[in-house]
């Protein structure tokens, strides 16, 4: 096993251990177990009196023991820092573009794991999230959605990107003979989806239009 593979394996194991230990601390607080009772439970369950001395299997046993005492694990929160939000918005947009098949959070997490080497996006080094975003942008570019200037987050650039997404979906509809090449986006919006765009167009309208056009595109491929 080379050094890179060993490091990746070690990192995943460390992340899982941290996750289990974090869950145990949450469980202690949730069920209100006092220190002496907690230590006795750990000793009875694992033979150890410190989480740091427990193996991964013993940590799992400790979580199960706390569940038997009333602990109910809650669904983990999804990552909500700026890079994660941007990646999520791109992921959903790529679904509308029919560039990916599954828009779910789980599918995004799986893709992020390959790019960042962490099992959960919320565990990622935020300074490295750009790698995930750049990978998503590359998919967008391959499917005709230009990302030029996308690092700028001003209102007008966001609108231009959203309109560009709708135009890219429209081009795919055109390629399938579902709308004439000379139709404007406004005509496509109204005639294919019933959306009547305002002037100037706002972000909410373009978000709804991308979703509606995406549904038309995927429907034509089924």
Secondary structure, DSSP 8 states (H G I E B T S, - for coil): --HHHHHHHHHHHHHHHHHHHHHHHHHHHHHT--HHHHHHHHHHHHS-S-GGGS-HHHHHHHHHHHHHTT----------SHHHHHHHHHHHHHHHTTS-S--SHHHHHHHHHHHHS-SSGGGS-GGGHHHHHHHHHHHHHHTT---TTTT---HHHHHHHHHHHHHHHHHHHHHTTSS-TT--HHHHIIIII-----SS--HHHHHHHHHHHHHHHHHHH-
